[in-house]
């Protein structure tokens, strides 16, 4: 789809180069690098896209040398692609369609006729292209306007441009120039600033009694929760942390999924009534016996009675934390909702962004192998199920968040590379996950490495590579 848009734009407005970046509403966001695209222009681009699809041109791949690719892109003025090729060691695949040539990272369909199902939405100053998704059983997802999500992605892109790391080659230049320590410090200070801003917002809301934190897998929720607790204590706010996991119902009371098996990700697999009653009683200053769920016996035990003061907020974290169905009895003004996820905005070149989800997947592969004795293949086995749960239970509630915390650290690919390459290298060609592993390895090869010893012990990244001050 990116190739099709780039080709149609080149034919319609050859002076415009497209940058693809933010992923929103299960689609791809794009805009002109130096020229905005208005509605009329987008209409003309779409007309050309439909024409290309109708012609059903063949998309053929040819391997060329790095030097030939540089010469070709240099002749078109695509300096971003030329710079990216500095860090390619092997040959480059160039895709030709009719008289158009371009490189795209990832596998391509054989003909343009395959691309007939798509939707194009104008999103000033660019556009969003949507296409059939596996998560939606092959259907194009319904377009959902997400202003908060779009805003945080836009700010993340501005941040990466400010740090001069919005392209891999730019980050590599900083590393080669000896700027790695400064880059790490700047990124970590970015997290510190967000935490201070967040703690101040909570402090200003004197009626907040419940702080709810949710985010997709490998967002760094554990470290974030602990660091938020530290930030709140600077305002003399000492929160009580409660685990939602302790409110699981016995497995036989869980709702069933489409296969007739207990759906333990469903919000109704939790004892919602007990949870709300416990939270309300704590807020009212009553003594409460909090549950502990024993996952071995699948039974619920209870702690000694616990009581909190009127200035102690309760912190919960989990897949359903932002879902009002879980906290239906808690007054809205007493809730402060936080969504956390890494919004890394980094491209190989203008046409080839790195998928937001890939950073979380790499984090999880590294963490699972180190701390959970889970192989990369096992992690990749689980990943589609993890993603389905995120789409079903987390993403629909993002726009309800009072604060969105960007947990990405722009330098982290250069750290994760050394761990992820070793892990993914164990997956052989016979594995059904080889193509996925090879795709991840290919873009990791573009990155220069940074010594992991430079990562501070309080860093959220330490949750995945080890050595965190919070590990105990």
Secondary structure, DSSP 4 states (H G I P E B T S, - for coil): -HHHHHHHHHHH-TT--EEE----TTSEEEEESSS---HHHHHHHHHHHHHHHHHT-BEEEEEE-HHHHHHHHHHHT-HHHHHHGGG--S-EEEEEETTEEE--SS---SBGGGG--EEEEEETTEEEEEEEEGGGTTEEPPP---HHHHHHHHHHHHHHHHTT-SBHHHHHHHHHTT-HHHHHHHHHHHHHHHHHHHHHHHHH-TT--EEEEE--TTS-HHHHHHHHHHHHHTTT---EEEEGGGGBPPGGGSPB-TTSSB-TTSGGGB-HHHHHHHHHHHHTT--EEEEEEETTTTEEEEEEEE---TT--EEEESTTTT-TTTTTTS-GGGEEEEEEE-----EEETTEEPPHHHHHHHHHHHHHHHHS---HHHHHHHHHHHHHHHHHHTGGGGGG-SEEEE---TTHHHHHHHHHHHHHTT--TTSTTHHHHHHHHHHHTTSPP--GGGS-TT-TTHHHHS--TT--
